[in-house]
Amino acid sequence: MIGDVEAVATIPVKDIEVAKKFYKETLRLKSVDTPQRGVLEFESGHGKVLVYQSQFAGTNKATAATWPVADVEKEVADLKARGVAFEHYDMPGVTLRGDVHVTGDTKSAWFKDPDGNILAVVGH
């Protein structure tokens, strides 16, 4: 049944080589060999991220993938050190502390891949 297996984040990109560098080197995801041309697969914890070449890359205006992390501030600092720029959103009930959005005990930070796909780290 679908509820018994892990979902895969599926992210469209324009340039597969640029995406490979970002997801493998910047985000430090472990690449998995795939026989399909124009498709990259990465391991992320117990989940997977599938990146594929598409003319529709970067057209989604919502979050495409989220990583739950133990320490959002530390993850933001690590990603910034590798050149990641963070997005700032004005949302009701949310306080922005540096690059981290805080709602109650939940902390979130959003950033984009080279194609403009929105990605996030979230924690408490």
C-alpha positions as CSV (number, residue, x, y, z in Angstrom):
1,M,0.0,0.0,0.0
2,I,1.1,3.6,-0.7
3,G,1.0,4.4,3.0
4,D,3.6,1.7,3.8
5,V,6.4,3.1,1.7
6,E,8.4,6.3,1.8
7,A,7.6,9.1,-0.6
8,V,10.3,10.5,-2.8
9,A,10.8,14.3,-3.2
10,T,10.8,14.8,-7.0
11,I,12.4,18.0,-8.2
12,P,12.5,19.3,-11.8
13,V,15.7,21.1,-13.0
14,K,16.9,22.7,-16.2
15,D,20.6,21.7,-16.2
16,I,21.3,18.3,-14.7
17,E,25.0,18.9,-14.2
18,V,24.4,22.2,-12.3
19,A,21.8,20.3,-10.2
20,K,24.2,17.5,-9.6
21,K,26.8,19.8,-8.2
22,F,24.3,21.6,-6.0
23,Y,22.5,18.6,-4.5
24,K,25.7,16.5,-4.1
25,E,28.3,19.1,-3.2
26,T,26.3,22.0,-1.6
27,L,23.6,19.9,0.1
28,R,25.9,16.9,0.5
29,L,23.3,14.4,-0.5
30,K,24.7,10.9,-1.4
31,S,24.2,10.2,-5.1
32,V,22.8,6.8,-6.2
33,D,23.6,5.4,-9.6
34,T,20.6,5.6,-11.9
35,P,20.4,4.1,-15.4
36,Q,18.2,6.9,-16.8
37,R,19.7,9.8,-18.6
38,G,18.6,13.2,-17.3
39,V,17.7,11.8,-13.9
40,L,19.6,11.9,-10.6
41,E,18.8,10.1,-7.4
42,F,20.1,11.0,-4.0
43,E,19.8,9.4,-0.6
44,S,18.7,11.7,2.2
45,G,18.5,9.9,5.5
46,H,16.0,7.1,5.0
47,G,14.4,9.0,2.1
48,K,15.3,9.8,-1.5
49,V,15.4,12.9,-3.6
50,L,14.8,12.5,-7.4
51,V,16.1,15.3,-9.6
52,Y,15.1,15.2,-13.3
53,Q,15.5,17.4,-16.3
54,S,12.4,19.3,-17.2
55,Q,11.3,22.4,-19.1
56,F,9.1,23.3,-16.1
57,A,12.0,23.6,-13.6
58,G,11.6,26.4,-11.1
59,T,7.9,27.1,-11.9
60,N,6.6,25.8,-8.5
61,K,6.1,28.7,-6.1
62,A,5.7,26.4,-3.1
63,T,8.1,24.3,-1.1
64,A,9.3,21.3,-3.1
65,A,11.2,19.4,-0.4
66,T,11.7,19.8,3.4
67,W,14.4,18.3,5.6
68,P,13.6,18.0,9.3
69,V,16.7,18.8,11.2
70,A,17.7,18.9,14.9
71,D,19.2,22.4,14.9
72,V,17.9,24.8,12.2
73,E,20.3,27.6,13.1
74,K,23.3,25.2,12.8
75,E,22.0,23.9,9.5
76,V,21.5,27.4,8.2
77,A,25.0,28.4,9.2
78,D,26.5,25.3,7.5
79,L,24.5,25.9,4.3
80,K,25.4,29.6,4.2
81,A,29.1,28.6,4.6
82,R,28.6,26.6,1.3
83,G,27.1,29.6,-0.5
84,V,23.4,29.0,0.1
85,A,21.3,32.2,0.3
86,F,18.1,32.1,2.3
87,E,14.6,33.4,1.5
88,H,12.7,35.7,3.8
89,Y,8.9,35.6,3.8
90,D,6.5,37.9,5.6
91,M,3.8,35.7,7.1
92,P,1.3,36.4,9.9
93,G,2.3,35.1,13.3
94,V,5.9,34.4,12.1
95,T,9.0,36.2,13.5
96,L,12.1,36.4,11.4
97,R,15.4,35.9,13.4
98,G,18.2,36.2,10.9
99,D,17.4,33.7,8.2
100,V,15.2,31.6,10.5
101,H,11.4,32.0,10.6
102,V,10.0,31.2,14.1
103,T,6.4,30.2,14.9
104,G,5.9,29.1,18.5
105,D,8.5,26.4,18.9
106,T,8.9,25.6,15.2
107,K,11.8,27.0,13.3
108,S,12.0,27.1,9.5
109,A,14.4,28.3,6.8
110,W,13.8,28.4,3.1
111,F,16.3,28.5,0.2
112,K,16.3,27.8,-3.5
113,D,18.3,25.5,-5.7
114,P,19.9,26.9,-8.9
115,D,16.6,26.5,-10.8
116,G,14.6,28.4,-8.2
117,N,12.9,25.3,-6.6
118,I,12.1,26.2,-3.0
119,L,13.6,23.9,-0.4
120,A,13.4,24.1,3.4
121,V,14.9,22.9,6.7
122,V,12.5,22.7,9.7
123,G,13.0,21.9,13.3
124,H,12.1,22.8,16.9
